[in-house]
């Protein structure tokens, strides 16, 4: 497993390390969605700041987008903060944002944890 998940009352913080594959992101997503705390949270922070590589394609992110879009039926609103300084991660995240259009799941990219925490708690 290349990630750790920490929960608080309002959200989940997912820190990735090493080489991140599509399966890693799908696994993290499944852990979040299947956890009893998921129903009560308002945000998710995905931290990709210290990864070695991001091996997720447009096809992979479309699968993850479909998974999340299906969750919007049950979990109407969610803020998703992406922590990265990598241009490719930003590009793939933009594709995810397009997939989530029409829902109340909002994604924003941040270069540091402090800015992300401030935004998700607004």
C-alpha positions in Angstrom: 0.0 0.0 0.0 1.5 3.4 -1.0 -0.9 5.5 1.1 -2.0 6.2 4.6 -5.5 7.6 5.6 -6.0 9.8 8.6 -9.6 10.8 9.6 -10.9 13.7 11.6 -14.5 14.7 12.3 -14.9 16.6 9.1 -12.6 14.9 6.6 -10.0 12.5 5.5 -6.3 13.1 4.7 -4.7 10.6 2.2 -0.9 10.8 1.9 0.7 8.9 -1.0 4.3 7.9 -1.3 6.5 6.1 -3.8 5.1 5.2 -7.2 1.3 5.8 -7.4 -0.6 3.5 -9.7 -4.2 3.6 -10.7 -4.9 0.7 -8.4 -3.4 2.6 -5.5 -5.8 5.5 -6.1 -8.8 3.1 -6.6 -7.8 1.3 -3.4 -7.7 4.5 -1.5 -11.0 5.6 -2.9 -12.6 2.3 -1.9 -11.2 2.5 1.6 -12.7 6.0 1.9 -16.1 5.1 0.5 -16.5 1.9 2.5 -15.5 3.5 5.8 -18.3 4.3 8.2 -16.9 7.8 8.7 -17.4 8.6 5.0 -21.0 9.6 5.4 -20.2 12.4 7.8 -17.2 14.0 6.2 -17.1 17.2 4.1 -13.7 17.0 2.6 -10.9 14.8 1.3 -7.2 15.9 1.0 -5.1 13.8 -1.4 -1.4 14.5 -0.8 0.9 13.8 -3.8 3.7 16.1 -2.7 6.3 13.4 -1.9 5.7 10.8 -4.5 8.3 9.3 -6.9 6.0 8.9 -9.9 2.3 9.2 -10.9 1.4 6.4 -13.2 -2.3 7.3 -13.8 -3.6 7.7 -17.3 -6.6 9.6 -18.6 -8.4 6.2 -18.9 -7.6 5.4 -15.2 -8.9 8.8 -14.0 -12.1 8.3 -16.0 -12.7 5.1 -14.1 -12.1 6.9 -10.8 -14.4 9.8 -11.9 -17.2 7.3 -12.7 -16.8 5.8 -9.2 -16.9 9.2 -7.5 -19.7 10.5 -9.7 -21.8 7.5 -8.5 -21.2 8.5 -4.9 -22.6 11.9 -5.5 -26.1 10.3 -5.4 -25.5 9.5 -1.7 -22.9 12.1 -0.7 -24.2 15.3 -2.2 -21.3 17.7 -1.4 -17.6 17.2 -1.0 -14.5 19.3 -1.2 -11.5 17.5 -2.7 -8.1 19.2 -2.2 -5.2 17.9 -4.3 -1.7 18.6 -3.0 0.9 18.6 -5.8 3.5 20.7 -7.5 3.8 18.3 -10.4 2.4 19.4 -13.8 1.3 15.9 -14.9 -0.7 15.4 -11.6 -2.3 18.8 -12.2 -3.2 17.8 -15.8 -4.9 14.5 -14.7 -6.6 16.3 -11.8 -8.1 18.7 -14.4 -9.5 15.8 -16.3 -11.1 14.5 -13.0 -12.6 18.0 -12.4 -14.3 17.8 -15.9 -15.7 14.4 -15.1 -17.2 15.7 -11.9 -18.9 18.7 -13.5 -22.6 18.9 -12.7 -22.1 17.6 -9.2 -21.4 19.4 -5.9 -18.0 17.8 -5.6 -15.5 20.6 -5.9 -11.8 19.9 -6.6 -9.0 22.4 -6.1 -5.2 22.0 -6.4 -2.8 23.3 -3.8 1.0 23.5 -3.5 1.0 23.2 0.3 -1.0 21.6 3.1 -1.7 24.8 5.0 -3.6 26.4 2.0 -5.5 23.1 1.4 -6.6 22.8 5.1 -7.7 26.4 5.1 -9.9 25.9 2.0 -11.5 22.6 3.1 -12.5 24.1 6.4 -14.1 27.3 4.9 
